[in-house]
């Protein structure tokens, strides 16, 4: 085990060794260690005049600038996607997205967190959150 490995681009050299001590051919692999996560997914409902607002929010976890993609779609009684995305908004800089006057129904939503670190695009999706609007 390795403890306290800093974020960065790393290399590891591996080889297999039999119980008799016969060593296989070594190979070097590169990998990136970087934290890129999403947490605190939440929804707040409000009103602005006669309009209902739905503010979807989340927090980015990790170092560096994060960008986000918000998706919302209808789901059927089993929670499966029913039709195309109603909202698919990429390249958000703020950790929230507001919609107005969603009609009653069952929905799911999720967020993608994207960072560019160590020359790579790092992407993570939240688990879908279910939402039922009765009126």
C-alpha positions as a LaTeX table, in Angstrom:
\begin{tabular}{lrrr}
\hline
Residue & $x$ (\AA) & $y$ (\AA) & $z$ (\AA) \\
\hline
Unk1 & 0.00 & 0.00 & 0.00 \\
Unk2 & 1.03 & 3.58 & $-0.57$ \\
Unk3 & 0.07 & 6.44 & 1.70 \\
Unk4 & 0.07 & 10.20 & 1.16 \\
Unk5 & 0.66 & 10.21 & $-2.58$ \\
Unk6 & 0.38 & 13.76 & $-3.90$ \\
Unk7 & $-1.76$ & 14.64 & $-6.89$ \\
Unk8 & 0.16 & 14.46 & $-10.15$ \\
Unk9 & 1.22 & 12.28 & $-13.04$ \\
Unk10 & 2.98 & 9.18 & $-11.76$ \\
Unk11 & 4.71 & 6.11 & $-13.12$ \\
Unk12 & 4.80 & 2.62 & $-11.65$ \\
Unk13 & 6.92 & $-0.29$ & $-12.75$ \\
Unk14 & 5.43 & $-3.74$ & $-12.18$ \\
Unk15 & 6.62 & $-7.28$ & $-12.65$ \\
Unk16 & 5.25 & $-10.66$ & $-11.59$ \\
Unk17 & 7.33 & $-13.00$ & $-9.42$ \\
Unk18 & 6.52 & $-16.68$ & $-8.99$ \\
Unk19 & 6.74 & $-18.47$ & $-5.65$ \\
Unk20 & 10.01 & $-19.97$ & $-6.91$ \\
Unk21 & 11.46 & $-16.50$ & $-7.54$ \\
Unk22 & 11.17 & $-16.49$ & $-11.35$ \\
Unk23 & 10.61 & $-12.85$ & $-12.38$ \\
Unk24 & 8.52 & $-11.86$ & $-15.36$ \\
Unk25 & 9.17 & $-9.07$ & $-17.82$ \\
Unk26 & 8.76 & $-5.66$ & $-16.11$ \\
Unk27 & 6.41 & $-3.05$ & $-17.53$ \\
Unk28 & 6.00 & 0.64 & $-16.69$ \\
Unk29 & 2.57 & 2.28 & $-16.55$ \\
Unk30 & 1.64 & 5.91 & $-16.12$ \\
Unk31 & $-1.38$ & 7.16 & $-14.21$ \\
Unk32 & $-2.86$ & 10.36 & $-12.89$ \\
Unk33 & $-3.82$ & 10.86 & $-9.28$ \\
Unk34 & $-6.25$ & 13.75 & $-8.96$ \\
Unk35 & $-9.40$ & 14.23 & $-6.96$ \\
Unk36 & $-12.40$ & 15.21 & $-9.04$ \\
Unk37 & $-15.75$ & 14.72 & $-7.36$ \\
Unk38 & $-19.21$ & 16.11 & $-6.80$ \\
Unk39 & $-21.13$ & 16.18 & $-3.53$ \\
Unk40 & $-24.00$ & 17.93 & $-1.81$ \\
Unk41 & $-26.51$ & 17.61 & $-4.63$ \\
Unk42 & $-29.58$ & 19.54 & $-3.52$ \\
Unk43 & $-32.74$ & 21.12 & $-4.87$ \\
Unk44 & $-34.48$ & 24.25 & $-3.61$ \\
Unk45 & $-37.89$ & 25.42 & $-4.78$ \\
Unk46 & $-38.98$ & 29.04 & $-4.76$ \\
Unk47 & $-41.14$ & 31.56 & $-6.56$ \\
Unk48 & $-40.47$ & 34.75 & $-8.47$ \\
Unk49 & $-43.82$ & 36.44 & $-8.90$ \\
Unk50 & $-46.14$ & 33.81 & $-10.40$ \\
Unk51 & $-43.26$ & 31.63 & $-11.61$ \\
Unk52 & $-42.01$ & 28.58 & $-9.72$ \\
Unk53 & $-38.26$ & 28.20 & $-9.68$ \\
Unk54 & $-36.19$ & 25.08 & $-9.11$ \\
Unk55 & $-32.57$ & 25.66 & $-8.15$ \\
Unk56 & $-30.38$ & 22.58 & $-8.52$ \\
Unk57 & $-27.08$ & 22.82 & $-6.68$ \\
Unk58 & $-23.90$ & 20.84 & $-5.94$ \\
Unk59 & $-20.31$ & 21.23 & $-4.72$ \\
Unk60 & $-17.13$ & 20.41 & $-6.59$ \\
Unk61 & $-14.46$ & 18.44 & $-4.77$ \\
Unk62 & $-10.82$ & 18.67 & $-5.84$ \\
Unk63 & $-8.21$ & 21.16 & $-6.94$ \\
Unk64 & $-8.31$ & 23.40 & $-9.99$ \\
Unk65 & $-11.13$ & 25.06 & $-11.89$ \\
Unk66 & $-14.19$ & 22.89 & $-12.40$ \\
Unk67 & $-16.79$ & 23.17 & $-15.14$ \\
Unk68 & $-20.14$ & 21.43 & $-15.05$ \\
Unk69 & $-22.81$ & 19.88 & $-17.26$ \\
Unk70 & $-26.41$ & 19.65 & $-16.04$ \\
Unk71 & $-28.89$ & 17.12 & $-17.43$ \\
Unk72 & $-32.59$ & 16.60 & $-16.66$ \\
Unk73 & $-34.96$ & 14.06 & $-18.20$ \\
Unk74 & $-38.34$ & 12.45 & $-17.62$ \\
Unk75 & $-38.49$ & 8.97 & $-16.09$ \\
Unk76 & $-41.14$ & 6.26 & $-16.19$ \\
Unk77 & $-42.67$ & 4.42 & $-13.21$ \\
Unk78 & $-39.56$ & 2.21 & $-12.92$ \\
Unk79 & $-37.23$ & 5.23 & $-12.88$ \\
Unk80 & $-35.91$ & 4.59 & $-16.41$ \\
Unk81 & $-35.30$ & 7.40 & $-18.88$ \\
Unk82 & $-38.46$ & 8.15 & $-20.88$ \\
Unk83 & $-37.52$ & 10.20 & $-23.91$ \\
Unk84 & $-34.72$ & 12.62 & $-24.73$ \\
Unk85 & $-33.03$ & 14.97 & $-22.29$ \\
Unk86 & $-35.23$ & 17.98 & $-21.53$ \\
Unk87 & $-32.13$ & 19.91 & $-20.45$ \\
Unk88 & $-28.54$ & 19.15 & $-21.42$ \\
Unk89 & $-26.51$ & 22.24 & $-20.52$ \\
Unk90 & $-22.71$ & 21.90 & $-20.78$ \\
Unk91 & $-19.92$ & 24.29 & $-19.79$ \\
Unk92 & $-21.44$ & 25.78 & $-16.65$ \\
Unk93 & $-19.05$ & 27.65 & $-14.37$ \\
Unk94 & $-21.40$ & 28.02 & $-11.38$ \\
Unk95 & $-22.27$ & 25.02 & $-9.18$ \\
Unk96 & $-26.01$ & 25.48 & $-9.67$ \\
Unk97 & $-28.65$ & 25.63 & $-12.38$ \\
Unk98 & $-32.14$ & 27.14 & $-12.19$ \\
Unk99 & $-35.23$ & 26.07 & $-14.12$ \\
Unk100 & $-38.71$ & 27.60 & $-14.05$ \\
Unk101 & $-42.23$ & 26.18 & $-14.28$ \\
Unk102 & $-41.45$ & 22.50 & $-14.71$ \\
Unk103 & $-44.71$ & 20.68 & $-15.41$ \\
Unk104 & $-45.85$ & 17.94 & $-13.02$ \\
Unk105 & $-44.17$ & 14.61 & $-13.58$ \\
Unk106 & $-41.31$ & 12.34 & $-12.66$ \\
Unk107 & $-37.79$ & 13.46 & $-13.51$ \\
Unk108 & $-34.18$ & 12.57 & $-12.93$ \\
Unk109 & $-31.19$ & 14.89 & $-12.98$ \\
Unk110 & $-27.43$ & 14.59 & $-12.76$ \\
Unk111 & $-24.29$ & 16.68 & $-13.00$ \\
Unk112 & $-20.93$ & 16.12 & $-14.64$ \\
Unk113 & $-17.83$ & 17.70 & $-13.11$ \\
Unk114 & $-14.95$ & 18.36 & $-15.51$ \\
Unk115 & $-11.41$ & 19.50 & $-14.77$ \\
Unk116 & $-8.33$ & 19.72 & $-16.93$ \\
Unk117 & $-5.36$ & 18.53 & $-14.89$ \\
Unk118 & $-1.96$ & 17.19 & $-15.83$ \\
Unk119 & $-2.76$ & 17.45 & $-19.54$ \\
Unk120 & $-5.91$ & 15.33 & $-19.25$ \\
Unk121 & $-9.65$ & 15.92 & $-19.21$ \\
Unk122 & $-10.99$ & 14.44 & $-15.98$ \\
Unk123 & $-14.73$ & 13.78 & $-15.86$ \\
Unk124 & $-17.07$ & 12.44 & $-13.18$ \\
Unk125 & $-20.85$ & 12.10 & $-13.17$ \\
Unk126 & $-23.07$ & 12.23 & $-10.11$ \\
Unk127 & $-25.58$ & 9.46 & $-9.54$ \\
Unk128 & $-28.99$ & 10.48 & $-10.95$ \\
Unk129 & $-31.31$ & 12.13 & $-8.42$ \\
Unk130 & $-35.05$ & 11.46 & $-8.77$ \\
Unk131 & $-37.61$ & 14.26 & $-8.57$ \\
Unk132 & $-41.41$ & 14.06 & $-8.55$ \\
Unk133 & $-43.46$ & 17.20 & $-9.06$ \\
Unk134 & $-47.11$ & 16.73 & $-8.20$ \\
Unk135 & $-48.36$ & 20.17 & $-9.21$ \\
\hline
\end{tabular}
